[in-house]
Amino acid sequence: MARRRFNELPRGQRVATMVLAPVEMVLTAVAAVDLARRPQRQIRGPKAAWWPVLFIQPVGPVAYLGWGRHRQG
């Protein structure tokens, strides 16, 4: 299958890419900052195991933010 240039994609795919790519980057950044700052005792599993997971897009950051952290409160 030949690769298409961005401007050759249907308008809906271009819009979705322009909306979802920044969301994915922000989620990854938020998860990375949280993982770096959060003490090990507040994380499910070892920190070292979560770092590579953050870069499995788009599920890694969502998995860490939703399941990898212990709830505070």
C-alpha positions in Angstrom: 0.0 0.0 0.0 1.5 3.3 -1.0 1.9 6.0 1.6 -0.2 9.1 1.2 0.9 12.6 2.0 -1.0 14.4 4.8 -2.8 16.7 2.3 -4.0 13.7 0.3 -5.9 12.2 3.2 -9.7 12.7 3.4 -10.6 15.9 5.4 -12.0 13.9 8.3 -8.7 12.0 8.8 -6.7 15.2 8.6 -9.0 16.8 11.3 -8.9 13.7 13.5 -5.1 13.6 13.3 -4.8 17.3 14.1 -7.0 16.9 17.1 -5.9 13.6 18.5 -2.1 13.9 18.0 -1.8 16.8 20.5 -4.2 15.1 22.9 -1.9 12.0 22.8 1.2 14.1 23.3 -0.4 16.0 26.3 -1.5 12.7 27.9 2.0 11.2 27.5 3.6 14.3 29.0 1.2 14.4 31.9 1.7 10.7 32.6 5.5 11.1 32.4 5.6 14.1 34.8 3.3 12.3 37.2 5.4 9.1 37.0 8.7 11.0 37.6 7.3 12.9 40.6 5.1 10.3 42.3 6.8 8.2 45.0 7.1 4.4 44.2 4.7 3.5 47.1 1.9 5.3 45.2 2.4 3.4 42.0 1.1 -0.1 41.1 4.1 -2.1 40.1 7.7 -0.9 39.5 8.3 2.6 38.1 10.8 1.1 35.7 8.1 -1.1 34.1 5.8 1.9 33.6 8.3 4.1 31.6 8.2 2.0 28.4 4.4 1.5 28.8 4.0 5.3 28.5 5.2 5.2 25.0 2.8 2.6 23.7 0.3 4.9 22.1 -2.5 5.6 22.8 -3.2 3.0 25.6 0.0 3.4 27.6 -0.6 6.9 29.2 -4.3 6.1 29.7 -3.4 2.8 31.4 -0.9 4.5 33.7 -3.2 7.4 34.6 -6.2 5.2 35.0 -4.8 2.1 36.6 -1.1 2.6 37.4 -1.5 5.1 40.2 -3.0 4.4 43.7 -5.8 6.8 44.4 -5.0 9.4 47.0 -7.6 10.3 49.6 
